[in-house]
Amino acid sequence: MLIVPIGNVLLQATEKEVPDMAWQVMENIALVLPGIIGRMLNKYLEMEITRFLGRRHYQRRRHAQRQETQVRCSKCQSRERQKFRRNGTYRRGLVTQYGQTQIGMPQLKCECGGNVRFDFQTVRARQRFGVDVQVFVQKEYQAGQSYRQIKTKLEDRLQSSVGLRTLNKQVLAVGEGAKVGQTWEKGEAPPVVRLDGIWLTVMFETGEVRQDQMGRFRPVKQAKKIPILAAQGVWPASGRTELIAWMQAEGEDEQSWQTFLERLWESGLTPENGLKMLVSDGGTGFEAAYQNVYWSVLRQRCVFHKLQNLAHALKLTQALDPQPKKKFATEFLRSAARIWQAETKTQALRLYQLFCETWQKTQPKTIQTLQRDFEATLAFYDAQDDAELQGEHWSAHFLRTTSPLERMFREFRRRFRQAVLFHSQAGLHAATTQIAARFS
C-alpha cells in the first residue's frame, strides 16, 4: 500500500503495475481536489471577515479600531463594525472545473440581533460557478464555440448537467461594464488609425406585447440591422496593430460617425498625443464627420476600396466569354494597382496620368471613378515622408488600406453568422467584447 500525503489529505493506491497505479492516483486526486479547494476557499472567506471586523476569532471587540463601513445592520441600520460579530456559517455548493465543492459562508450579526449582509469577494452572492469555470466558458465562447458545444465540454468535465441559460449568463457578464475604448496620453496614441464598420442583425422590442400559446405575455421584437464602428490602432515603425475602440451605432451616417470620432478625440486620440493619419473607405457619412472632428489630421482613402469601385465601374464587352472577361478585369485592376506601388508620390502621379490617358476613351466611367478623390489615396506618401524626418521607416502596406481591419472583421462575421441574429443588445455587446478582446 502506497500512502502519499498532500497537505492534510492522504492519497492511497495499491502497489500494482505502474500504468494501473498511475490511473488510480489520478482518480484519487480528482476525488480529493474539490475538498482541498473547499478548504482553501473557507480560509479566504475567513480572511475577508477578519479584515472587515478588524479582529480575529475570540478576540474582544474593544481591541478592534472603531470604523464606519458600507455594510449596515438590517434592523438598526448601524454601520459601526464594532457592533457586528460572527454568527457561524451556512453551507453552500460551488461548481469548479474539478467538481462540486462545499464551502461554509460566514455570517454576521449585530448586537441588536439584526442580520448583517456582507458582500464577499471570494465567492459572491448567488454565485454558482467558480471563477475558473466562468473563465473556461468565456474563453470557449471567445474561441468561437457555440453554447451547445461548451455545454457538452463542461458537462464532461463536471459530470453534471449545465443549462444553456446558465452559460448565457456567464457570457453576458463579460459585456456588463466592459470598456469599449481606452484613454491616450501624450506620446502614447497610435500614429495611424484604421476606421470601418461591420453590419449585423439585432432584435429590438417594438413596445407591443402579445400572448403566446401557453398564455404568457411576451414583448414583440423586430429584427434590425445595425453597424459596429471600429477603430484599429497601428504603430507602423514596429508593425503592431490593436483594436483600440468600437461602438454600436444606428448607421454609418454622419451623426453616428461623428459621435464615434468625438469619443475617440475625448479619449486622447489627438495629434498632440501622437496621431498622424486616419485610414478609411470613401463613405460620405465618415467624410462629413471627419471634416467636423479630425479635419487637421491627414486622411488616407483606402486603396482597396478604390480598386473595388473601379471593378464595379468597369465596362466589359458582352461578346466576351466569362473567362476572358475575368482575365481582362484582373489585368486591368493589376495595372491600376501599380499606381500605388510606386516608390514616390511623383512616380505615382505619372503612372496615374498614363493610366488615365490609356483608358479614357474605352473606360470613361472607370476613369471618372478613379479621378474622384484620387489625391486622398496618395496621403500615405506624405505620412512616409514625415516619418522619415523623424528617423522612422513606415512600410506602405500599413498605411494604404483598411484591409487588415477587414480581415479582423472576418472573425466578427463568423461569430455573427453562427448566431444568425442577437435577441438583445446585451448579447451583442457581450459577443463583441469577447471577440474584440482577441485583437486588443
C-alpha positions as semicolon CSV with decimal commas, in nm:
position;residue;x (nm);y (nm);z (nm)
1;M;0,000;0,000;0,000
2;L;0,138;0,339;-0,102
3;I;0,037;0,645;0,102
4;V;0,112;0,992;-0,038
5;P;0,043;1,299;0,180
6;I;-0,096;1,612;0,009
7;G;-0,149;1,875;0,277
8;N;-0,390;1,716;0,522
9;V;-0,507;1,460;0,263
10;L;-0,368;1,109;0,224
11;L;-0,381;0,951;-0,122
12;Q;-0,377;0,572;-0,115
13;A;-0,302;0,341;-0,405
14;T;-0,236;-0,032;-0,419
15;E;0,106;-0,141;-0,544
16;K;0,023;-0,281;-0,888
17;E;0,164;-0,233;-1,233
18;V;0,275;0,126;-1,297
19;P;0,004;0,216;-1,558
20;D;-0,278;0,091;-1,331
21;M;-0,127;0,265;-1,033
22;A;-0,097;0,593;-1,224
23;W;-0,466;0,579;-1,317
24;Q;-0,565;0,510;-0,956
25;V;-0,354;0,801;-0,831
26;M;-0,512;1,040;-1,085
27;E;-0,861;0,922;-0,993
28;N;-0,785;0,974;-0,624
29;I;-0,652;1,323;-0,693
30;A;-0,971;1,407;-0,885
31;L;-1,175;1,287;-0,585
32;V;-0,990;1,490;-0,320
33;L;-0,937;1,812;-0,519
34;P;-1,291;1,950;-0,454
35;G;-1,232;1,908;-0,081
36;I;-0,895;2,084;-0,096
37;I;-1,046;2,370;-0,297
38;G;-1,331;2,399;-0,046
39;R;-1,091;2,429;0,248
40;M;-0,885;2,692;0,068
41;L;-1,196;2,895;-0,012
42;N;-1,306;2,872;0,351
43;K;-0,972;3,018;0,461
44;Y;-1,006;3,310;0,219
45;L;-1,363;3,376;0,331
46;E;-1,246;3,382;0,693
47;M;-0,965;3,620;0,598
48;E;-1,221;3,857;0,444
49;I;-1,432;3,856;0,762
50;T;-1,125;3,909;0,984
51;R;-1,011;4,201;0,771
52;F;-1,357;4,354;0,778
53;L;-1,412;4,319;1,154
54;G;-1,054;4,412;1,238
55;R;-1,028;4,123;1,487
56;R;-0,963;3,750;1,484
57;H;-1,176;3,470;1,625
58;Y;-1,245;3,509;2,001
59;Q;-1,074;3,849;2,010
60;R;-1,257;4,114;2,214
61;R;-1,437;4,389;2,029
62;R;-1,258;4,659;2,225
63;H;-0,930;4,551;2,065
64;A;-1,056;4,649;1,720
65;Q;-1,043;5,007;1,597
66;R;-1,379;5,182;1,556
67;Q;-1,473;5,226;1,193
68;E;-1,779;5,313;0,988
69;T;-1,835;5,070;0,700
70;Q;-2,050;5,044;0,388
71;V;-2,219;4,738;0,544
72;R;-2,523;4,803;0,761
73;C;-2,745;4,613;1,004
74;S;-3,083;4,518;0,858
75;K;-3,256;4,606;1,189
76;C;-3,091;4,913;1,347
77;Q;-2,916;5,032;1,030
78;S;-2,587;5,071;1,218
79;R;-2,264;5,084;1,015
80;E;-2,027;5,052;1,314
81;R;-1,825;4,735;1,273
82;Q;-1,762;4,701;1,649
83;K;-2,130;4,620;1,688
84;F;-2,100;4,325;1,450
85;R;-1,994;3,973;1,543
86;R;-1,952;3,635;1,378
87;N;-2,261;3,415;1,371
88;G;-2,143;3,079;1,241
89;T;-2,166;2,968;0,877
90;Y;-2,414;2,821;0,635
91;R;-2,329;2,553;0,382
92;R;-2,350;2,609;0,009
93;G;-2,210;2,447;-0,303
94;L;-1,982;2,587;-0,571
95;V;-1,908;2,426;-0,907
96;T;-1,541;2,425;-1,013
97;Q;-1,369;2,257;-1,308
98;Y;-1,266;1,981;-1,065
99;G;-1,618;1,909;-0,943
100;Q;-1,871;2,030;-0,686
101;T;-1,723;2,159;-0,361
102;Q;-1,892;2,255;-0,033
103;I;-1,797;2,574;0,149
104;G;-1,909;2,743;0,469
105;M;-2,020;3,103;0,414
106;P;-1,954;3,309;0,730
107;Q;-2,249;3,506;0,872
108;L;-2,257;3,829;1,072
109;K;-2,499;3,953;1,336
110;C;-2,542;4,292;1,502
111;E;-2,557;4,335;1,880
112;C;-2,920;4,443;1,834
113;G;-3,000;4,098;1,691
114;G;-3,030;4,209;1,328
115;N;-2,860;4,032;1,041
116;V;-2,566;4,194;0,863
117;R;-2,522;4,118;0,495
118;F;-2,160;4,120;0,383
119;D;-2,064;4,101;0,014
120;F;-1,773;3,859;-0,017
121;Q;-1,521;3,891;-0,299
122;T;-1,401;3,529;-0,283
123;V;-1,747;3,387;-0,352
124;R;-2,023;3,629;-0,442
125;A;-2,390;3,604;-0,353
126;R;-2,583;3,355;-0,569
127;Q;-2,263;3,257;-0,750
128;R;-2,299;2,901;-0,871
129;F;-1,983;2,867;-1,080
130;G;-1,627;2,923;-0,960
131;V;-1,412;3,179;-1,139
132;D;-1,225;2,900;-1,320
133;V;-1,550;2,775;-1,477
134;Q;-1,650;3,128;-1,575
135;V;-1,313;3,182;-1,745
136;F;-1,344;2,845;-1,922
137;V;-1,690;2,933;-2,059
138;Q;-1,581;3,278;-2,172
139;K;-1,263;3,153;-2,341
140;E;-1,451;2,878;-2,523
141;Y;-1,710;3,129;-2,643
142;Q;-1,434;3,370;-2,744
143;A;-1,274;3,088;-2,946
144;G;-1,595;3,054;-3,148
145;Q;-1,762;2,762;-2,969
146;S;-2,143;2,757;-2,958
147;Y;-2,336;2,727;-2,631
148;R;-2,418;2,363;-2,704
149;Q;-2,053;2,280;-2,772
150;I;-1,948;2,450;-2,447
151;K;-2,230;2,270;-2,263
152;T;-2,105;1,930;-2,385
153;K;-1,744;2,001;-2,284
154;L;-1,840;2,139;-1,944
155;E;-2,075;1,853;-1,863
156;D;-1,798;1,605;-1,947
157;R;-1,571;1,784;-1,700
158;L;-1,823;1,831;-1,422
159;Q;-2,015;1,507;-1,469
160;S;-2,336;1,704;-1,415
161;S;-2,591;1,894;-1,623
162;V;-2,541;2,260;-1,717
163;G;-2,822;2,470;-1,863
164;L;-2,788;2,686;-2,173
165;R;-2,941;2,979;-1,986
166;T;-2,670;2,947;-1,720
167;L;-2,400;2,958;-1,987
168;N;-2,567;3,260;-2,142
169;K;-2,544;3,446;-1,809
170;Q;-2,170;3,374;-1,790
171;V;-2,117;3,518;-2,138
172;L;-2,341;3,822;-2,086
173;A;-2,147;3,906;-1,769
174;V;-1,846;3,991;-1,988
175;G;-2,028;4,275;-2,159
176;E;-2,152;4,436;-1,837
177;G;-1,944;4,743;-1,773
178;A;-1,695;4,647;-2,043
179;K;-1,475;4,926;-2,166
180;V;-1,511;4,988;-2,542
181;G;-1,212;5,220;-2,560
182;Q;-0,909;5,342;-2,370
183;T;-0,751;5,671;-2,271
184;W;-0,445;5,800;-2,454
185;E;-0,183;6,036;-2,318
186;K;0,094;6,236;-2,482
187;G;0,314;6,018;-2,699
188;E;0,106;5,703;-2,646
189;A;-0,161;5,729;-2,916
190;P;-0,112;5,514;-3,228
191;P;0,026;5,718;-3,520
192;V;-0,220;5,559;-3,765
193;V;-0,581;5,456;-3,705
194;R;-0,794;5,249;-3,942
195;L;-1,171;5,300;-3,926
196;D;-1,454;5,093;-4,068
197;G;-1,792;4,942;-3,980
198;I;-1,950;4,596;-3,989
199;W;-2,326;4,531;-4,007
200;L;-2,525;4,269;-3,816
201;T;-2,882;4,190;-3,712
202;V;-3,027;4,254;-3,364
203;M;-3,379;4,210;-3,228
204;F;-3,535;4,524;-3,076
205;E;-3,855;4,549;-2,873
206;T;-4,134;4,737;-3,052
207;G;-4,320;4,827;-2,734
208;E;-4,604;4,588;-2,811
209;V;-4,693;4,280;-2,605
210;R;-4,868;3,964;-2,721
211;Q;-4,982;3,642;-2,557
212;D;-4,821;3,316;-2,668
213;Q;-4,983;2,969;-2,688
214;M;-4,902;2,899;-2,322
215;G;-5,075;3,216;-2,207
216;R;-4,755;3,407;-2,133
217;F;-4,725;3,773;-2,232
218;R;-4,418;3,833;-2,446
219;P;-4,275;4,158;-2,584
220;V;-4,291;4,182;-2,962
221;K;-3,948;4,215;-3,123
222;Q;-3,841;4,322;-3,468
223;A;-3,513;4,250;-3,647
224;K;-3,300;4,550;-3,734
225;K;-2,958;4,578;-3,897
226;I;-2,711;4,799;-3,712
227;P;-2,337;4,858;-3,758
228;I;-2,045;4,828;-3,520
229;L;-1,797;5,110;-3,584
230;A;-1,441;5,006;-3,505
231;A;-1,101;5,175;-3,477
232;Q;-0,777;4,980;-3,517
233;G;-0,455;5,143;-3,399
234;V;-0,135;5,090;-3,600
235;W;0,224;5,155;-3,495
236;P;0,396;5,134;-3,840
237;A;0,751;5,152;-3,703
238;S;0,706;4,825;-3,512
239;G;0,422;4,666;-3,711
240;R;0,200;4,646;-3,404
241;T;-0,179;4,663;-3,452
242;E;-0,452;4,670;-3,188
243;L;-0,829;4,716;-3,178
244;I;-0,849;5,031;-2,967
245;A;-1,221;5,118;-2,969
246;W;-1,562;5,016;-3,101
247;M;-1,919;5,137;-3,073
248;Q;-2,267;5,010;-3,161
249;A;-2,433;5,271;-3,382
250;E;-2,762;5,335;-3,560
251;G;-2,594;5,357;-3,900
252;E;-2,286;5,473;-4,088
253;D;-2,429;5,819;-4,137
254;E;-2,261;6,147;-4,044
255;Q;-2,415;6,164;-3,694
256;S;-2,307;5,809;-3,599
257;W;-1,953;5,859;-3,724
258;Q;-1,927;6,199;-3,559
259;T;-2,034;6,054;-3,223
260;F;-1,768;5,783;-3,256
261;L;-1,494;6,023;-3,367
262;E;-1,578;6,265;-3,086
263;R;-1,542;5,981;-2,834
264;L;-1,203;5,897;-2,981
265;W;-1,096;6,259;-2,957
266;E;-1,217;6,287;-2,597
267;S;-1,022;5,970;-2,508
268;G;-0,699;6,147;-2,608
269;L;-0,665;6,019;-2,965
270;T;-0,541;6,355;-3,094
271;P;-0,246;6,493;-3,296
272;E;-0,095;6,631;-2,974
273;N;-0,076;6,276;-2,836
274;G;0,080;6,122;-3,146
275;L;-0,198;6,064;-3,403
276;K;-0,071;6,130;-3,758
277;M;-0,320;5,977;-4,002
278;L;-0,664;5,816;-4,036
279;V;-0,736;5,544;-4,293
280;S;-1,095;5,487;-4,409
281;D;-1,314;5,400;-4,705
282;G;-1,495;5,661;-4,913
283;G;-1,824;5,667;-4,721
284;T;-1,994;6,006;-4,730
285;G;-2,101;5,979;-4,366
286;F;-1,745;5,934;-4,247
287;E;-1,615;6,205;-4,479
288;A;-1,853;6,465;-4,333
289;A;-1,778;6,361;-3,972
290;Y;-1,403;6,366;-4,043
291;Q;-1,427;6,725;-4,164
292;N;-1,606;6,821;-3,842
293;V;-1,374;6,646;-3,593
294;Y;-1,040;6,540;-3,740
295;W;-1,006;6,790;-4,024
296;S;-0,650;6,876;-3,911
297;V;-0,534;6,511;-3,934
298;L;-0,407;6,356;-4,258
299;R;-0,663;6,118;-4,411
300;Q;-0,580;5,820;-4,633
301;R;-0,856;5,698;-4,865
302;C;-0,844;5,316;-4,868
303;V;-0,681;5,195;-5,192
304;F;-0,852;4,855;-5,171
305;H;-1,198;5,014;-5,166
306;K;-1,094;5,238;-5,456
307;L;-0,996;4,930;-5,658
308;Q;-1,330;4,768;-5,569
309;N;-1,510;5,074;-5,704
310;L;-1,305;5,052;-6,025
311;A;-1,407;4,686;-6,064
312;H;-1,775;4,778;-6,028
313;A;-1,746;5,062;-6,280
314;L;-1,551;4,857;-6,534
315;K;-1,735;4,812;-6,864
316;L;-1,685;4,468;-7,018
317;T;-1,774;4,371;-7,373
318;Q;-2,079;4,146;-7,382
319;A;-1,931;3,938;-7,663
320;L;-1,651;3,811;-7,442
321;D;-1,686;3,476;-7,268
322;P;-1,676;3,468;-6,884
323;Q;-1,313;3,352;-6,870
324;P;-1,170;3,628;-7,096
325;K;-1,383;3,883;-6,911
326;K;-1,235;3,774;-6,579
327;K;-0,882;3,781;-6,723
328;F;-0,932;4,131;-6,865
329;A;-1,071;4,264;-6,535
330;T;-0,784;4,110;-6,338
331;E;-0,517;4,259;-6,564
332;F;-0,692;4,598;-6,563
333;L;-0,702;4,613;-6,182
334;R;-0,341;4,495;-6,151
335;S;-0,238;4,772;-6,385
336;A;-0,430;5,025;-6,176
337;A;-0,280;4,890;-5,851
338;R;0,072;4,966;-5,978
339;I;-0,007;5,336;-5,931
340;W;0,005;5,299;-5,552
341;Q;0,301;5,061;-5,563
342;A;0,530;5,336;-5,690
343;E;0,828;5,431;-5,474
344;T;0,742;5,801;-5,457
345;K;0,439;6,022;-5,490
346;T;0,579;6,182;-5,807
347;Q;0,613;5,842;-5,974
348;A;0,259;5,750;-5,865
349;L;0,121;6,068;-6,027
350;R;0,300;5,987;-6,352
351;L;0,159;5,635;-6,357
352;Y;-0,185;5,780;-6,280
353;Q;-0,169;6,022;-6,574
354;L;-0,050;5,748;-6,808
355;F;-0,324;5,513;-6,692
356;C;-0,594;5,779;-6,747
357;E;-0,464;5,859;-7,098
358;T;-0,461;5,489;-7,188
359;W;-0,818;5,410;-7,078
360;Q;-1,004;5,741;-7,106
361;K;-1,172;5,658;-7,436
362;T;-1,266;5,294;-7,375
363;Q;-1,342;5,312;-6,998
364;P;-1,460;5,672;-6,928
365;K;-1,680;5,577;-6,632
366;T;-1,400;5,382;-6,467
367;I;-1,155;5,671;-6,510
368;Q;-1,410;5,911;-6,354
369;T;-1,430;5,676;-6,056
370;L;-1,050;5,673;-6,031
371;Q;-1,025;6,052;-6,052
372;R;-1,282;6,103;-5,777
373;D;-1,088;6,198;-5,457
374;F;-0,775;6,039;-5,605
375;E;-0,545;6,278;-5,420
376;A;-0,669;6,133;-5,088
377;T;-0,543;5,788;-5,191
378;L;-0,186;5,922;-5,202
379;A;-0,180;6,060;-4,847
380;F;0,031;5,769;-4,726
381;Y;0,329;5,908;-4,921
382;D;0,310;6,227;-4,713
383;A;0,290;6,020;-4,394
384;Q;0,602;5,826;-4,500
385;D;0,791;6,149;-4,569
386;D;0,700;6,287;-4,225
387;A;0,811;5,961;-4,062
388;E;1,147;5,976;-4,245
389;L;1,206;6,319;-4,093
390;Q;1,155;6,160;-3,751
391;G;1,405;5,885;-3,834
392;E;1,142;5,611;-3,881
393;H;1,057;5,392;-4,179
394;W;0,686;5,326;-4,232
395;S;0,604;5,045;-4,473
396;A;0,329;5,135;-4,721
397;H;0,124;4,820;-4,653
398;F;0,049;4,952;-4,302
399;L;-0,085;5,278;-4,443
400;R;-0,266;5,231;-4,774
401;T;-0,576;5,031;-4,685
402;T;-0,819;4,920;-4,416
403;S;-0,778;4,558;-4,534
404;P;-0,618;4,436;-4,206
405;L;-0,923;4,569;-4,022
406;E;-1,146;4,392;-4,275
407;R;-0,959;4,067;-4,208
408;M;-1,023;4,114;-3,838
409;F;-1,392;4,156;-3,922
410;R;-1,392;3,801;-4,063
411;E;-1,390;3,672;-3,708
412;F;-1,681;3,901;-3,623
413;R;-1,874;3,777;-3,926
414;R;-1,804;3,415;-3,838
415;R;-1,941;3,466;-3,487
416;F;-2,238;3,670;-3,607
417;R;-2,314;3,417;-3,883
418;Q;-2,307;3,143;-3,622
419;A;-2,550;3,336;-3,402
420;V;-2,767;3,434;-3,707
421;L;-2,903;3,727;-3,504
422;F;-2,888;3,859;-3,146
423;H;-3,205;3,870;-2,937
424;S;-3,079;4,154;-2,719
425;Q;-2,826;4,434;-2,724
426;A;-2,671;4,281;-2,412
427;G;-2,593;3,963;-2,606
428;L;-2,447;4,163;-2,894
429;H;-2,238;4,369;-2,654
430;A;-2,104;4,058;-2,480
431;A;-2,019;3,884;-2,809
432;T;-1,845;4,194;-2,944
433;T;-1,647;4,237;-2,623
434;Q;-1,533;3,874;-2,635
435;I;-1,422;3,892;-2,998
436;A;-1,264;4,237;-2,957
437;A;-1,057;4,105;-2,664
438;R;-0,873;3,875;-2,908
439;F;-0,749;4,172;-3,109
440;S;-0,668;4,414;-2,824
